[in-house]
Amino acid sequence: MSQTSIQQLDEFGQSIWLDYISCEIMATGRLKKMIDQGLRGMTTNPTIFDKAISQTNNYDECIRKSSEGGGTTFELYDNLTVRDVQSAADIFRPIYEKTNGLDGYVSLEINPELAMKIEDTIAEGIRLHKKVNRPNVLFKVPATEAGFPAFEELIAEEINVNITLIFSPEQYEKTAKTYLKGIRRLLQKGGDASKVASVASVFVSRIDAAVDMLINDRIKNEQAEAITFRLQALQGKAGAANSGIIFKKYSDIFSGNEFLNLKEKGAKVQRLLWGSTGTKNPAYSDIKYVTELIGKNTVNTVPENTFNAFLDHGAAQEALTSDTSGAGSILRNLAELDIDLETVFAVLLKNGVASFEKSFRSLLHSIEEKVNLLKPA
């Protein structure tokens, strides 16, 4: 049987993970089929769980039975999400073992309401790690000023982390250095670095959406045709260009002596993970954020429709290399045209943290509504 395009990506050196979870995708065998087609992992977040619970009846029976025993809405949420993540991790376990811990992971978000509370995030990460009790689960922490020390501590405690909501190259560089610091601390106290995995999740399409909005606003008021032309040429380019710069930093850091010394003691590369890779603008290709982000030793986590689209008409062709001249030119042009990416990054990070917290509250509300709806008359 010929390879699928997803399997070709895997052979090239990029892993495709699914940005989605539901009990239905596991129960029907759809997830297993996608694994057979080349899928290598899964990421989740409160928004995904909220949609699965509020927009389907797949969880109704489980919620009804679980709520009979009493308990808080948070406890019910905790049990539902941990159960799903455990089930998915078990399905991916053969991939985890076959790849010696490179792939086969499932991510679970630490309570977003704790995002600005360092000690609480650490305690919740440790609690979830013990409750989930699977070696192939990553716990998600935002790449914020409060998130970095929590991330470092969890790595030092030999807990897998997906550090997320990365937008800027500087934010990424701090993420990678924090990972290395956590690994050093782990080794200093006699821990096993080979048992720890981490990914650095860089969000992409949100950057294009924000920058394109700024460009469109500028175009509306621009009188000079030449400037309008330059602005139009930059639409949809910021996300991939920024990713190219980050990819170069990643390649440099994890080929440098600081990491290589740790690698000799068992440390794994903290792989780059491209997130927010579903196409939001219908004018762009439905596989834009897969095609433009193909780079060795990286992960791309995609919605199911993007996975299927790449299966249908995608090609495994390298897009990211050590040559950043094209990416640099795009970013310089944006700066010359007064498109301030640093401001964009800061706003996206702030909004991202707020959005995850809002989704978490919505998820708890959806569970509470289901409990009330399913109560016997």
C-alpha positions, -999 to 999 in steps of 0.1 A, spaced: 0 0 0 13 35 -9 21 60 18 -4 87 27 9 123 26 7 123 64 30 93 66 53 110 41 55 140 65 64 116 93 91 100 73 105 134 64 107 143 101 75 162 109 48 147 131 11 155 126 -10 156 158 -47 162 160 -61 193 177 -93 177 189 -107 151 213 -141 135 220 -152 102 233 -170 96 200 -138 97 179 -123 70 201 -154 48 204 -161 47 167 -126 38 157 -121 70 138 -90 79 158 -74 45 152 -80 50 115 -63 83 115 -33 68 134 -31 42 106 -30 71 81 -1 87 99 -14 106 129 11 107 158 -4 125 187 -32 148 201 -37 181 217 -68 193 237 -80 225 253 -111 237 272 -127 250 239 -125 215 223 -140 198 254 -167 225 256 -178 220 220 -178 182 224 -200 183 255 -223 212 247 -229 206 210 -234 168 211 -251 142 233 -220 120 233 -213 127 270 -249 128 283 -250 93 297 -216 96 313 -225 130 328 -258 116 341 -242 86 358 -213 106 372 -235 134 386 -256 108 406 -228 105 431 -227 142 438 -196 163 437 -188 197 423 -190 207 387 -152 210 386 -148 174 400 -172 162 372 -151 181 346 -119 167 360 -131 132 358 -145 135 323 -114 151 308 -90 128 326 -109 98 315 -108 109 278 -71 118 280 -63 85 295 -83 66 268 -66 86 241 -31 81 257 -37 43 258 -46 44 221 -15 63 213 7 42 236 20 19 208 32 50 189 49 63 221 67 30 226 76 25 189 92 60 187 110 57 220 90 86 235 93 110 205 55 108 196 23 93 209 15 121 233 -19 136 244 -20 171 259 -42 182 288 -46 218 299 -39 228 335 -68 248 348 -65 282 329 -79 301 359 -46 294 376 -25 308 348 -12 338 368 -7 318 400 27 301 399 25 278 429 -11 268 422 -2 259 386 27 238 398 5 220 424 -23 214 398 3 200 373 16 176 399 -19 165 409 -30 159 373 3 141 365 -5 116 394 -42 113 385 -37 107 348 -9 83 355 3 79 319 39 85 306 26 99 273 6 129 285 18 165 283 4 191 307 -2 225 291 12 257 307 10 292 290 43 309 281 37 339 304 58 355 331 39 334 356 40 303 334 77 301 329 87 294 366 58 268 368 71 252 336 106 250 349 95 235 382 73 208 365 102 198 342 125 196 372 98 173 388 101 150 358 66 160 344 60 164 307 49 199 296 34 215 265 42 252 269 17 271 248 6 304 235 40 313 221 40 341 195 73 360 194 108 348 188 119 363 221 91 344 239 102 312 222 138 317 232 129 322 268 108 290 266 137 269 253 161 283 279 136 276 307 133 240 295 171 236 296 172 251 331 145 227 342 164 198 328 196 209 345 178 210 378 163 176 373 197 161 366 212 179 396 188 160 419 194 127 403 164 126 380 161 108 346 160 134 318 152 107 293 118 103 308 108 140 303 93 153 271 82 189 262 70 208 232 69 245 226 36 255 209 39 284 186 6 299 174 5 308 137 -28 317 120 -38 341 148 -8 362 138 -19 364 102 -55 372 112 -43 401 134 -17 415 110 -41 412 80 -66 433 99 -40 460 105 -30 458 68 -66 461 56 -72 491 79 -41 508 64 -51 500 28 -85 517 34 -68 550 42 -37 547 19 -35 572 -10 -2 560 -25 -6 531 -49 29 518 -44 23 515 -6 -10 498 -11 7 473 -34 34 466 -8 8 461 19 -13 437 -2 18 417 -10 23 411 28 -11 397 35 -10 362 49 28 363 52 35 373 88 27 340 105 50 318 83 78 344 83 77 347 121 77 308 123 108 308 101 127 330 125 116 309 154 126 277 136 161 290 131 164 298 168 152 263 176 177 247 153 205 268 168 196 262 204 192 224 201 224 220 181 244 241 205 268 229 232 245 238 261 219 213 249 244 187 235 259 184 270 225 177 284 217 153 256 247 132 266 229 128 300 196 117 284 178 150 277 154 151 247 150 179 223 120 202 232 104 200 198 87 230 182 49 225 178 30 246 153 -4 254 167 -34 274 155 -29 259 121 -65 257 108 -70 282 80 -92 311 93 -93 331 60 -113 313 33 -92 332 7 -62 312 18 -55 275 10 -71 251 34 -37 235 41 -17 268 41 -5 263 77 7 228 70 24 234 37 42 265 49 54 250 82 71 217 71 104 215 89 125 187 103 120 176 139 88 196 144 52 189 152 21 204 136 -12 200 155 -42 204 131 -80 203 132 -96 172 118 -107 190 86 -72 202 79 -59 166 85 -83 153 59 -75 181 35 -38 174 36 -45 137 31 -65 147 0 -42 172 -17 -11 179 5 25 171 -4 55 166 20 79 192 7 103 210 31 94 247 37 115 256 67 153 257 66 181 276 82 178 302 55 158 331 70 165 357 44 130 356 30 113 356 64 136 385 75 126 405 44 89 401 52 93 411 88 114 441 78 88 452 53 61 450 79 82 471 103 89 497 76 51 500 69 45 506 107 30 472 114 42 467 149 46 429 155 57 433 191 24 449 199 5 422 180 23 395 199 16 411 233 -21 415 225 -24 380 212 -8 366 243 -31 386 266 -62 376 246 -51 340 244 -48 336 281 -82 354 286 -98 332 259 -87 299 275 -100 311 308 -133 321 292 -136 287 274 -129 269 307 -157 288 324 -180 280 295 -171 244 297 -180 242 334 -213 260 326 -220 235 298 -214 206 322 -237 222 348 -264 227 322 -262 191 311 -264 179 348 -296 200 353 -310 188 319 -304 152 326 -318 151 361 -348 127 364 -381 145 365 
